[in-house]
Amino acid sequence: MSLNPTWIYAGLVYAVAVWLLRRGGVRELRPHVAAFFYLLVLLFLWRPMTGDYVNLPVDFVQTLPPWAYLARHPHAYNSQLNDLTLQLVPWAHQVRESWLSFTAPLWNSASGSGYPLLAGGQSSALSPLRILALPLPLGFAMTAEAAWKLLIGMTLTFLFCRRRGYSEVASVIGGVCYGFCTFLVVWLHFPLATVAAFIPGVLWLMDLLAERLTYARFVGAAALWAVMLFGGHPETVSHTFFLAMITLLWLLFVERPFASWRDAGKYVLALGGAMTVAALLAAPFLLPFAEAMTKSKRYHELKAHPPGIMTPFSDWPSLIATVQPHFFGEVPFEQAWGPSHAEAISGFAGFLGIAGFFALVAHIIATRNWRSRETLFVIITLIALGIVMVWPVISDVFHFFFRLAANMRLRGLFALMVAIMAASLIDLLQRGYLRAYLLGILGAAGCVLWMFLIVDFEKEAWLQGTVAALLPTITVLALAALTPLLRGRKRHFAVLFVLVAVIAELWAAGRTWNPVLPKRLMYPKTPLIAKLLELKAQQREPFRIVATGPLFFPNVAAMYGLEDVRAHDPMANGRYLGVLRVATNYDTSDYFAKWNDLDTRLLDFLGVKYVITPPTYQTNDPDRYRLVYEGKDGRIYENRFALPRFYAARNVIPEFGDDAFVKKLSTHTEYESTALLDELKVEHPAIHKDFFAPRPPAAPRATVTLQRATPTDYTMRVNAPRWTLVVSSIPYWPGWRVTRNGDDAPLIRVNGTFLAYAVPPGLTEVRVRYAPWSWRIGVGLSLLTMLALVVIGRMGRIGPIGRMKVPSVP
């Protein structure tokens, strides 16, 4: 059993963050509150933070070959989280390995024959949380990141509620409701949770900037947006921008807290400036991402088939699942009889906030204070609900501007509003607005009754399960209803009991979602995998593998340092996948695309040295495939005709018409001797003749000797009798550079989407490396922006522009 220092390390990092906030003037976050938040997270993640466990669904690999061939009863605790096992954890591993070797994680050589890693976003390669967790082993590091997300969500929501003037205990309840809402807990290890944890900080800093515009607050706002962008989920950042824009319009035209329009203009400029600075700070991610997005599989699919308004999980049962995740069964323990998908249940932040919604509506009507921020909370709640439920007009307008996003994930904003309204409900109680408070409790109870009335319980077991699932919610509402009967310190203690009940309600909803499993289950080596690693150690030149069907699923090979020609990623190279589809009938529309064609000669070209098959597979071509391993977990065949990563082509065939080129590519088999070109820029007059003129079979051929190879840097020596095309199986992508004897040489695209270059007659030293300008420019812009912020900060400060009309913090 290995020592797990996660609880100490995560706690120290959080303590330093709290100390920095307090040193920066954030006195509302008192040490006992921060300690309480940390204690909650420690209890929630007790085993993965203190023991030899992880809270990752790594048991999913046991359901796939080759592991499934050795497992007695392969079973996945929560199969809805398969993307974590098959995508996000392998990408996190690659990112960590790169940073720990002091190289930027720019290129993913382990999947799809190679495509960008950092630019894909979901690797979170530049996320501060990922970088902070580098000292820990992978499994523990993922737990630390999860703990920080929960702490960030709670802390920032607490700070926003305190800035609104809510009491400390009310703000703690708000923080707990968002920190443990199902949006964060369900997506805990996903990049969208990395971004979503910071959303309340946007509202908090918008209030701080409006209250008093200072340079420190301006820089803080810019840094917050940059950190969110680095989180790797632009979709959630766009949803946060939507929230910020609604809040800004409300401040300018409804709440109007500024002394003059001039001050309002300064505020708008400050917000716009902060976001501009954030974009410059985040340029190392944004520029590569922009470069990769238009070349990705997802972009090509959306371009070919523009999406309509996304309607999944927008019916009334899905709304019930949003506010009561276990209404239709306790996922993932049992088979649910209604909506139970992660998308449907990810909007729950406790039912106390639903009571807060009705209480605020009643309070606003009674006081006629339509300009209050609480009115905005009610409106945003309805807007988020309308988008999720695809209400006419609301969803149409939103989809027009955010048509590429998964807009059912507006449940995250809904959960945040519910959490804030839970705090506002307790604050109404403590300020003595008992009528609005009790009307809110009554309205929430009515919602529970409504759910029972509209649902048809066909089985008695369904009804019994639902009643059991609602007991935590009923307990919260009952305690909240009884609290006004008490006075003084007794009421204060009653509110604390409500807080405990809210924690229990939230934990009951989310505690089972992320399985806690022994760390030893993280991608164990089977005999087949051990043999692959042994074969890898014997190879001098780089090679790739492929497996048939679901065997050795794409991306998983990255955990062992193996390179796979398959890809399972919407950000994978769209043109590369198109070549696979044309040449091998590879079904890229299948979510879990499988390789079934082992006869194609494209495998030779891609440098597939080893093929993994089920234990009973018999090859049709024993001359081509030699059996090198046979066991219960599968077979390994060596492809004797696999081509090297770089080689000289004898023949070059041009075909510049799109349709004709696709037809020729679909029947092409002579990869070893012939390369297909669909475009060519001639850099020397002799190239045209040397490339395309026929030559006798006995004519001398160029030789390519690979001297050094890493996934992003190759050096070789080419001895050519004439101008020769050197072909590689590296997909053509911006950022690859070729130098001949130290001088830059143009890239040539061959065989639809692969990198090649020309060499002149004689002996040439060649270097091929991946060094994208988008990354270099991004890093330069980010560093210059940081330097400018430091210089401006030392020169002076921006003065106040006015103060917000908000209650003072008690």
C-alpha positions in Angstrom: 0.0 0.0 0.0 1.4 3.3 -1.1 1.4 6.5 1.0 -1.3 8.9 0.0 -0.3 12.5 0.8 -3.2 14.0 -1.2 -5.1 15.3 1.8 -2.0 17.1 3.1 -0.9 18.5 -0.2 -4.4 19.6 -1.3 -5.0 21.2 2.1 -1.7 23.1 2.0 -2.4 24.5 -1.5 -5.9 25.6 -0.4 -4.5 27.1 2.8 -2.0 29.2 0.8 -4.8 30.3 -1.6 -6.9 31.4 1.4 -4.0 33.2 2.9 -3.3 35.1 -0.4 -7.0 36.1 -0.6 -7.0 37.4 3.0 -3.7 39.2 2.4 -5.3 40.8 -0.7 -8.1 42.2 1.5 -10.8 39.5 1.2 -11.5 39.4 5.0 -15.0 37.9 4.5 -13.3 34.5 4.1 -12.5 33.8 7.7 -10.2 30.9 8.6 -12.9 28.8 10.3 -15.1 29.0 7.2 -12.2 27.9 5.0 -11.4 25.1 7.4 -15.1 24.0 7.4 -15.1 23.8 3.6 -11.9 21.8 3.6 -13.2 19.4 6.2 -16.3 18.8 4.1 -14.2 18.0 1.0 -11.9 15.7 3.0 -14.9 13.8 4.3 -16.6 13.6 0.9 -13.4 12.3 -0.7 -12.0 10.5 2.4 -10.8 7.3 0.9 -9.2 8.6 -2.3 -7.6 11.5 -0.4 -6.2 9.4 2.4 -5.9 5.8 1.2 -4.7 3.7 -1.7 -7.8 4.6 -3.8 -8.9 6.7 -6.7 -12.4 8.0 -7.4 -12.1 7.3 -11.1 -14.1 4.7 -13.1 -11.0 2.8 -14.0 -13.0 -0.4 -13.6 -14.5 0.3 -17.0 -11.3 -1.1 -18.7 -12.2 -4.5 -17.1 -15.2 -4.6 -19.4 -13.0 -4.3 -22.6 -10.6 -6.8 -24.1 -7.8 -7.7 -23.3 -8.7 -7.2 -19.6 -12.2 -8.6 -20.0 -10.7 -11.9 -21.3 -9.0 -12.4 -17.9 -11.8 -11.0 -15.6 -14.3 -13.5 -14.1 -17.2 -11.0 -14.0 -16.2 -7.8 -15.7 -18.4 -5.0 -14.5 -18.3 -1.2 -14.6 -19.6 0.6 -11.5 -20.7 3.6 -13.7 -20.4 3.1 -17.4 -21.7 6.6 -18.1 -18.2 7.8 -17.2 -16.4 5.8 -19.8 -14.9 9.0 -21.4 -12.9 9.5 -18.3 -11.2 6.1 -18.7 -10.9 6.2 -22.4 -10.0 9.8 -23.0 -9.5 12.2 -20.2 -7.2 10.1 -17.9 -4.9 9.1 -20.8 -4.7 12.7 -21.9 -3.9 13.8 -18.4 -1.2 11.2 -18.2 0.4 12.4 -21.5 0.2 16.0 -20.3 1.9 15.2 -17.0 4.6 13.1 -18.6 5.4 16.0 -20.9 5.5 18.6 -18.2 7.6 16.4 -15.9 10.1 15.9 -18.7 10.2 19.8 -19.1 8.6 19.8 -22.6 5.3 21.4 -23.6 2.5 18.8 -24.3 1.8 20.0 -27.8 1.5 16.8 -29.8 -0.4 13.6 -29.1 1.6 10.9 -30.9 -0.3 8.1 -29.1 -3.6 8.4 -31.0 -4.7 8.9 -34.6 -1.1 8.7 -35.8 -0.6 12.0 -34.2 -2.6 15.3 -33.7 -2.4 18.2 -31.3 -2.8 17.5 -27.6 -2.8 20.9 -25.9 -4.9 22.5 -28.6 -7.6 19.9 -28.1 -8.6 21.6 -24.9 -9.9 18.7 -22.9 -6.4 17.6 -22.0 -6.4 20.8 -19.7 -2.7 21.0 -20.4 -2.4 24.6 -19.1 -4.9 24.4 -16.3 -3.3 25.6 -13.1 -5.0 22.8 -11.2 -3.3 20.2 -13.4 0.1 21.8 -13.1 -0.3 22.2 -9.3 -1.0 18.5 -9.0 2.2 17.4 -10.8 4.0 16.4 -7.6 1.4 13.7 -7.0 1.1 10.3 -8.9 -1.6 10.3 -11.6 -4.4 8.8 -9.6 -3.8 10.9 -6.5 -3.3 14.0 -8.7 -6.8 13.5 -10.2 -8.2 13.4 -6.7 -6.4 16.6 -5.7 -7.8 18.4 -8.8 -11.3 17.1 -7.8 -10.9 18.4 -4.3 -9.7 21.8 -5.5 -12.7 22.1 -7.8 -15.1 21.5 -4.9 -13.3 24.0 -2.7 -13.1 26.6 -5.4 -16.8 26.3 -6.1 -17.8 26.6 -2.5 -15.4 29.4 -1.7 -16.2 31.6 -4.6 -20.0 31.2 -4.1 -19.6 32.0 -0.4 -17.6 35.2 -1.3 -20.3 36.3 -3.8 -23.1 35.7 -1.3 -21.2 37.6 1.4 -20.7 40.5 -1.1 -24.4 40.5 -1.6 -24.8 41.1 2.1 -26.0 37.7 3.1 -25.0 36.4 6.6 -22.1 34.2 7.0 -24.1 31.0 7.7 -26.4 31.8 4.8 -23.4 32.3 2.5 -21.9 29.0 3.8 -25.1 27.2 2.8 -24.9 28.8 -0.7 -21.3 27.8 -1.0 -22.1 24.2 0.0 -25.1 24.0 -2.4 -22.9 24.9 -5.4 -19.8 23.2 -4.3 -21.6 19.8 -4.0 -24.2 20.4 -6.7 -24.5 17.5 -9.2 -23.1 19.6 -12.0 -19.7 19.7 -10.3 -19.9 16.3 -8.8 -21.1 14.4 -11.9 -18.6 16.2 -14.1 -16.0 16.3 -11.3 -13.0 15.0 -13.4 -14.1 16.6 -16.7 -12.7 20.0 -17.9 -16.2 21.5 -17.8 -16.1 21.2 -14.0 -12.7 22.8 -14.0 -14.2 25.8 -15.6 -17.6 25.7 -13.9 -16.0 25.9 -10.4 -14.9 29.4 -11.2 -18.2 30.8 -12.5 -19.3 32.3 -9.2 -16.0 34.2 -9.1 -17.0 36.0 -12.2 -20.1 37.4 -10.5 -18.1 38.2 -7.4 -15.4 40.1 -9.3 -18.1 42.0 -11.3 -19.5 43.2 -8.0 -16.1 44.1 -6.7 -15.2 46.1 -9.8 -18.5 47.9 -9.7 -18.1 48.7 -6.0 -14.6 50.1 -6.5 -12.4 49.8 -9.6 -8.9 49.2 -8.5 -5.9 47.8 -10.4 -5.7 44.7 -8.2 -9.4 43.9 -8.9 -8.9 44.5 -12.6 -6.0 42.1 -12.7 -7.9 39.6 -10.6 -10.8 39.6 -13.1 -8.4 39.1 -16.0 -6.6 36.3 -14.2 -9.9 34.6 -13.4 -11.0 34.6 -17.0 -7.6 33.4 -18.1 -7.7 30.5 -15.6 -11.1 29.5 -16.9 -9.9 29.5 -20.5 -6.9 27.4 -19.5 -9.4 24.9 -18.0 -9.9 23.6 -21.5 -13.6 23.8 -22.0 -14.4 26.9 -24.1 -18.1 25.8 -24.3 -18.5 26.4 -20.5 -16.6 29.7 -20.8 -19.0 30.8 -23.4 -21.9 30.0 -21.1 -20.2 32.0 -18.4 -19.8 34.9 -20.8 -23.6 34.7 -21.4 -24.2 35.0 -17.7 -21.8 37.9 -17.4 -23.5 39.8 -20.3 -27.0 39.4 -18.7 -25.6 40.6 -15.4 -23.9 43.6 -17.1 -27.1 44.6 -18.9 -29.0 44.4 -15.7 -26.5 46.6 -13.9 -26.5 49.2 -16.6 -30.1 49.5 -17.4 -32.1 48.2 -14.4 -30.1 48.2 -11.2 -28.1 51.3 -12.2 -25.7 51.5 -9.2 -23.4 54.0 -10.7 -23.4 57.7 -10.0 -23.2 58.7 -13.7 -23.1 57.2 -17.1 -19.5 58.2 -17.3 -18.8 55.8 -14.3 -20.9 53.2 -16.0 -18.8 53.6 -19.1 -15.5 53.1 -17.1 -17.0 50.0 -15.7 -17.8 48.5 -19.1 -14.3 49.4 -20.3 -12.8 47.8 -17.3 -14.7 44.6 -17.9 -13.9 44.6 -21.6 -10.3 45.3 -20.8 -10.1 42.5 -18.3 -11.5 40.0 -20.8 -9.1 41.3 -23.5 -6.1 40.9 -21.1 -7.4 37.4 -20.2 -7.5 36.5 -23.9 -3.8 37.7 -24.2 -2.8 35.8 -21.1 -4.6 32.6 -22.4 -3.1 33.0 -25.9 -0.9 29.9 -25.5 -4.1 27.9 -25.5 -6.5 30.1 -27.6 -4.2 30.4 -30.7 -3.5 26.6 -31.0 -7.1 25.8 -30.2 -8.3 28.2 -33.0 -5.9 26.6 -35.3 -7.0 23.1 -34.5 -10.8 23.7 -34.2 -11.4 24.1 -38.0 -9.4 21.0 -38.7 -11.1 18.8 -36.2 -13.5 15.9 -36.7 -16.2 17.7 -34.8 -15.9 20.9 -37.0 -16.1 18.9 -40.2 -19.1 17.0 -39.0 -20.9 20.1 -37.9 -20.1 21.8 -41.2 -21.5 18.9 -43.2 -24.5 18.5 -40.9 -25.3 21.8 -39.1 -27.0 21.0 -35.7 -30.5 22.0 -34.9 -31.6 23.0 -31.5 -30.3 20.3 -29.1 -33.3 18.6 -27.5 -32.0 15.7 -25.4 -33.3 15.6 -21.9 -35.7 18.5 -22.4 -39.0 16.8 -21.4 -40.8 17.1 -18.1 -39.4 13.9 -16.6 -35.9 15.3 -17.3 -36.8 18.5 -15.4 -37.8 16.3 -12.5 -34.5 14.5 -12.7 -32.8 17.9 -12.7 -34.2 18.9 -9.4 -34.4 15.4 -7.9 -31.6 13.2 -9.4 -32.8 9.9 -7.8 -36.5 10.4 -8.4 -36.5 7.6 -11.0 -34.0 5.4 -9.3 -30.6 5.6 -7.6 -28.1 5.9 -10.4 -25.7 4.2 -10.9 -26.6 1.5 -8.3 -29.9 0.4 -10.0 -31.6 0.4 -13.3 -33.5 3.7 -13.5 -37.0 3.8 -14.9 -36.8 7.4 -16.1 -34.2 10.0 -17.2 -30.9 9.1 -15.5 -28.2 10.3 -17.8 -25.5 12.6 -16.5 -26.9 15.4 -18.6 -30.3 15.1 -17.0 -29.3 15.0 -13.4 -26.6 17.6 -13.4 -28.7 20.6 -12.3 -29.4 19.7 -8.7 -28.1 22.1 -6.0 -30.4 21.1 -3.2 -34.1 21.8 -2.9 -33.7 24.7 -0.5 -32.8 26.9 -3.4 -36.2 26.0 -5.1 -37.8 27.3 -1.9 -35.5 30.3 -2.3 -36.9 30.9 -5.8 -40.5 31.1 -4.6 -39.5 33.2 -1.5 -37.7 35.7 -3.7 -40.7 36.0 -6.0 -42.9 36.6 -3.0 -40.5 39.1 -1.5 -40.1 41.0 -4.7 -43.9 41.3 -5.2 -44.4 42.4 -1.6 -41.6 45.0 -1.6 -42.0 46.0 -5.3 -38.2 46.1 -5.4 -38.0 45.0 -9.1 -34.5 46.4 -9.5 -32.8 44.2 -7.0 -30.2 41.7 -7.9 -32.4 39.0 -6.5 -34.9 39.7 -9.3 -32.0 39.0 -11.7 -31.4 35.7 -10.0 -35.0 34.7 -10.6 -34.8 35.8 -14.2 -31.6 33.9 -14.9 -33.1 30.8 -13.4 -36.0 31.0 -15.7 -33.8 31.7 -18.7 -31.5 28.8 -18.0 -34.5 26.6 -17.4 -36.1 27.8 -20.7 -33.0 27.0 -22.7 -32.6 23.5 -21.1 -36.3 22.8 -21.6 -36.2 24.2 -25.2 -39.0 26.8 -24.6 -39.8 28.7 -27.8 -38.1 32.1 -28.3 -35.7 31.7 -25.4 -34.0 28.6 -26.7 -34.2 29.9 -30.3 -32.4 33.1 -29.5 -29.8 31.4 -27.4 -29.1 28.7 -29.9 -28.6 31.3 -32.7 -25.6 32.6 -30.8 -24.4 29.4 -29.2 -25.2 26.8 -31.9 -22.0 24.8 -31.5 -22.4 24.3 -27.7 -24.1 21.5 -25.8 -26.7 23.9 -24.4 -28.4 21.3 -22.1 -25.3 22.1 -19.9 -26.9 25.4 -18.9 -28.0 23.2 -16.0 -24.7 24.5 -14.5 -26.0 28.1 -14.4 -29.3 26.8 -13.1 -27.5 25.0 -10.3 -25.5 28.2 -9.4 -28.7 30.3 -9.2 -30.4 27.7 -7.1 -27.4 27.7 -4.7 -27.4 31.5 -4.4 -31.2 31.5 -3.8 -30.7 29.0 -1.0 -28.5 31.5 0.7 -31.0 34.3 0.0 -33.7 32.2 1.6 -31.8 31.8 4.9 -30.9 35.5 4.8 -34.6 36.4 4.4 -35.3 34.3 7.6 -32.5 36.0 9.5 -33.7 39.5 8.5 -37.2 38.7 9.7 -39.0 38.4 6.3 -40.9 35.4 7.6 -43.9 35.6 5.3 -41.8 35.4 2.1 -39.7 32.7 3.7 -42.7 30.5 4.6 -44.2 31.1 1.2 -41.0 29.8 -0.3 -41.1 26.7 1.8 -44.7 26.2 0.8 -43.9 26.6 -2.9 -41.1 24.1 -2.7 -43.4 21.6 -1.0 -45.9 22.2 -3.7 -43.3 21.3 -6.3 -42.6 18.0 -4.5 -46.4 17.2 -4.5 -46.6 18.2 -8.2 -43.9 15.7 -9.2 -45.8 12.9 -7.5 -49.1 14.0 -9.3 -47.8 14.1 -12.8 -45.7 10.9 -12.7 -47.4 7.6 -13.3 -45.9 5.0 -10.9 -46.6 1.8 -12.7 -44.9 -0.3 -10.0 -45.2 -0.1 -6.3 -41.4 -0.5 -6.0 -41.0 2.7 -8.1 -43.2 4.6 -5.7 -41.4 3.2 -2.7 -38.0 4.0 -4.2 -39.0 7.6 -5.0 -40.3 8.2 -1.5 -37.0 6.9 -0.1 -35.0 9.1 -2.5 -37.0 12.2 -1.4 -36.6 11.7 2.3 -33.5 14.0 2.5 -35.3 16.7 0.6 -38.4 16.3 2.8 -36.2 16.5 5.9 -34.6 19.7 4.7 -38.0 21.4 4.0 -39.4 20.2 7.3 -36.4 21.6 9.3 -36.6 24.8 7.3 -40.3 25.1 8.0 -39.8 24.6 11.8 -36.9 27.0 12.2 -39.1 30.2 12.3 -40.8 28.8 15.4 -37.6 29.3 17.4 -36.0 32.5 18.6 -32.5 33.9 19.3 -29.7 31.4 19.6 -32.1 28.5 19.2 -33.0 29.7 15.7 -29.3 30.0 14.9 -28.7 26.4 15.9 -31.7 25.4 13.9 -30.2 27.0 10.9 -27.1 24.9 11.5 -29.2 21.8 11.5 -30.7 22.9 8.2 -27.1 23.2 6.9 -26.3 19.7 8.0 -29.5 18.4 6.4 -28.6 20.2 3.1 -25.2 18.6 3.1 -26.8 15.2 3.7 -29.3 15.9 0.8 -26.5 16.8 -1.6 -24.2 14.0 -0.7 -27.1 11.5 -1.0 -27.6 12.8 -4.6 -23.9 12.7 -5.7 -21.9 10.5 -3.4 -22.3 7.3 -5.6 -21.6 8.9 -8.9 -17.8 8.7 -9.0 -16.7 5.2 -7.9 -14.0 4.8 -5.3 -11.8 2.0 -6.4 -8.4 0.5 -5.4 -5.6 2.3 -7.2 -4.2 -1.0 -8.5 -7.1 -1.1 -10.9 -5.7 1.8 -12.9 -4.9 0.3 -16.3 -3.2 -3.0 -15.0 -0.8 -4.7 -17.4 -2.0 -8.0 -18.8 0.5 -10.5 -20.2 -0.4 -9.2 -23.7 0.4 -5.6 -22.7 3.6 -6.7 -21.0 4.6 -8.5 -24.3 3.9 -5.3 -26.3 6.2 -3.3 -24.0 8.8 -6.0 -24.4 8.5 -5.7 -28.2 8.7 -2.0 -27.9 12.0 -2.1 -26.0 13.4 -4.2 -28.8 12.5 -1.8 -31.6 15.0 0.9 -32.7 12.6 2.9 -34.9 9.2 4.2 -33.9 6.2 2.1 -34.8 2.4 2.0 -34.3 -0.2 -0.6 -33.3 -3.8 -1.3 -34.1 -6.4 -3.6 -32.5 -9.5 -5.1 -33.9 -13.0 -4.3 -32.6 -13.1 -3.0 -29.1 -9.8 -4.6 -28.2 -7.3 -2.2 -26.6 -9.5 0.8 -27.0 -8.1 4.0 -28.6 -6.3 6.4 -26.3 -5.7 3.7 -23.7 -2.4 2.8 -25.5 -1.1 6.2 -24.3 -1.0 4.9 -20.8 1.8 2.5 -21.8 3.6 4.8 -24.2 2.3 3.0 -27.3 1.1 4.7 -30.5 -2.2 3.8 -32.0 -3.5 4.6 -35.5 -7.1 4.9 -34.2 -8.6 8.0 -32.5 -11.5 8.5 -30.1 -11.7 12.3 -29.9 -14.0 14.9 -31.5 -10.9 17.1 -31.8 -9.0 14.5 -33.8 -7.6 15.3 -37.2 -10.7 15.4 -39.5 -8.8 15.0 -42.7 -6.9 12.0 -41.3 -10.1 10.3 -40.3 -11.5 11.0 -43.7 -8.6 9.2 -45.3 -9.3 6.2 -43.0 -12.9 6.3 -44.0 -12.1 6.4 -47.7 -9.3 3.8 -47.7 -10.6 1.3 -45.1 -14.3 2.0 -44.6 -13.5 3.1 -41.0 -16.8 4.3 -39.6 -15.9 7.7 -38.0 -19.6 8.3 -37.3 -19.6 5.5 -34.7 -18.9 6.9 -31.2 -16.7 3.9 -30.5 -15.2 3.5 -34.0 -13.6 0.1 -34.5 -10.9 -1.1 -36.8 -12.0 -4.2 -38.6 -10.0 -4.2 -41.9 -6.6 -5.9 -41.4 -6.2 -6.6 -45.1 -5.7 -3.0 -46.1 -2.2 -1.9 -47.1 -2.8 1.4 -45.4 -1.6 -0.3 -42.2 1.8 -0.9 -43.8 2.0 2.8 -44.7 1.0 3.9 -41.2 3.8 1.9 -39.8 1.6 -0.5 -37.9 4.2 -3.0 -36.7 1.9 -5.0 -34.4 -1.8 -6.0 -34.7 -3.7 -7.1 -31.6 -6.6 -9.5 -32.1 -8.9 -11.7 -30.0 -7.5 -15.1 -28.9 -9.3 -17.0 -31.6 -8.4 -14.8 -34.6 -6.7 -16.5 -37.5 -4.9 -14.4 -40.1 -5.7 -14.7 -43.8 -2.2 -13.7 -44.7 0.5 -15.6 -42.8 3.2 -14.3 -45.0 2.4 -10.8 -43.9 1.4 -11.4 -40.3 3.6 -13.5 -38.0 2.2 -14.6 -34.6 4.5 -13.3 -31.8 2.2 -13.8 -28.8 -0.8 -16.0 -27.9 -2.6 -15.9 -24.6 -6.0 -15.8 -23.0 -6.0 -12.1 -23.3 -5.5 -12.1 -27.1 -2.9 -12.4 -29.8 -0.2 -10.2 -31.2 0.8 -10.4 -34.9 3.9 -8.7 -36.3 3.3 -7.0 -39.6 6.4 -7.8 -41.6 5.7 -5.2 -44.3 5.2 -2.2 -42.0 7.0 0.8 -43.5 9.3 3.1 -41.5 8.2 6.5 -40.3 10.1 8.1 -43.2 11.0 6.5 -46.5 11.8 7.6 -50.1 9.1 7.1 -52.7 10.1 5.8 -56.1 7.0 7.0 -57.9 4.9 10.2 -57.5 1.5 10.4 -59.1 -0.3 13.7 -59.3 -4.1 13.9 -59.2 -5.4 17.5 -58.6 -9.1 16.9 -59.0 -10.8 16.3 -55.7 -13.2 13.5 -56.8 -10.6 11.8 -59.0 -8.1 12.0 -56.1 -10.5 10.4 -53.6 -11.3 7.6 -56.1 -7.6 6.9 -56.6 -6.9 7.0 -52.9 -9.7 4.5 -52.2 -8.0 1.9 -54.4 -4.4 2.8 -53.7 -2.3 -0.1 -52.4 1.3 0.5 -53.6 2.3 2.8 -50.6 5.8 1.5 -50.4 6.7 2.6 -53.9 4.1 5.2 -54.9 2.9 8.5 -53.3 -0.2 10.4 -54.4 -0.2 14.2 -54.6 -3.3 16.4 -54.7 -1.2 19.6 -54.8 2.4 20.6 -55.3 4.4 23.8 -55.2 7.6 23.3 -57.2 10.5 24.9 -55.4 13.1 23.9 -58.1 12.7 23.3 -61.8 14.3 19.9 -61.7 11.7 18.6 -59.2 8.9 18.2 -61.8 11.1 16.0 -64.0 12.7 14.0 -61.2 9.4 13.4 -59.5 7.2 12.5 -62.5 9.4 11.2 -65.3 9.4 7.4 -65.7 12.6 5.6 -64.7 13.8 2.0 -65.2 13.2 -0.5 -62.3 17.0 -0.7 -61.8 17.4 3.0 -61.3 19.1 3.8 -57.9 16.8 4.7 -55.1 17.3 7.2 -52.3 18.0 5.9 -48.8 16.7 7.4 -45.5 18.6 6.7 -42.3 16.8 7.8 -39.1 19.4 8.9 -36.6 17.2 10.2 -33.7 13.5 10.1 -33.1 11.1 11.6 -30.6 7.4 12.0 -31.2 8.0 15.7 -32.2 11.6 15.7 -33.4 13.2 13.5 -36.0 16.7 13.8 -37.5 17.8 11.7 -40.5 20.3 11.5 -43.3 19.0 11.1 -46.9 21.2 10.0 -49.7 19.4 10.7 -53.0 20.5 10.2 -56.7 18.1 12.9 -57.8 15.4 15.2 -56.4 13.4 12.7 -54.3 10.1 12.8 -52.3 10.6 11.6 -48.7 7.2 10.4 -47.4 6.2 10.1 -43.8 3.1 8.6 -42.0 2.9 11.7 -39.8 -0.4 13.6 -40.5 0.2 16.9 -42.2 -0.5 19.7 -39.6 0.5 23.4 -39.2 3.5 23.6 -37.0 5.6 20.9 -38.5 8.9 22.2 -39.9 11.5 20.6 -42.2 15.1 21.8 -42.4 17.6 20.5 -45.0 21.2 21.1 -43.9 19.9 23.8 -41.6 17.8 25.6 -44.1 14.0 25.6 -44.1 12.3 23.5 -46.7 8.6 23.5 -47.8 6.2 20.8 -46.6 4.4 18.7 -49.2 1.1 16.9 -48.5 0.9 13.3 -49.7 -1.7 10.5 -49.7 -4.4 12.8 -48.7 -3.1 14.1 -45.4 0.4 13.1 -44.6 3.7 15.0 -44.4 6.4 14.8 -47.0 9.3 16.8 -48.2 11.7 17.0 -51.2 15.5 16.5 -51.0 18.0 17.4 -53.7 20.6 15.0 -55.1 23.4 14.1 -52.8 23.7 13.7 -49.0 21.3 15.8 -46.9 20.9 16.2 -43.2 17.2 16.6 -42.4 15.4 17.6 -39.3 11.6 17.3 -39.0 10.1 18.8 -35.8 6.9 20.1 -34.5 7.2 23.7 -33.4 4.0 25.5 -34.1 4.0 29.3 -34.4 0.6 29.5 -32.8 2.2 28.2 -29.5 5.2 30.4 -29.8 3.2 33.5 -30.5 0.8 32.6 -27.8 3.5 32.2 -25.2 5.1 35.5 -26.3 1.8 37.4 -26.0 1.1 35.9 -22.6 4.6 36.8 -21.3 4.5 40.3 -22.7 1.0 40.8 -21.1 2.3 39.6 -17.7 5.2 42.0 -18.0 3.0 44.9 -19.0 0.7 44.2 -16.0 3.6 44.2 -13.6 5.0 47.5 -15.1 1.6 49.2 -15.0 1.0 48.0 -11.5 4.2 49.6 -10.3 3.4 52.9 -12.0 0.1 53.6 -10.3 -3.4 52.6 -9.6 -6.8 53.1 -11.1 -9.0 55.1 -8.9 -12.6 54.4 -7.8 -15.5 55.0 -10.2 -18.3 54.7 -7.7 -19.9 52.3 -5.3 -22.5 49.6 -5.6 -25.8 50.0 -3.8 -25.5 46.7 -1.9 -26.0 46.0 1.8 -22.9 46.2 3.8 -21.2 43.0 4.9 -22.0 42.2 8.5 
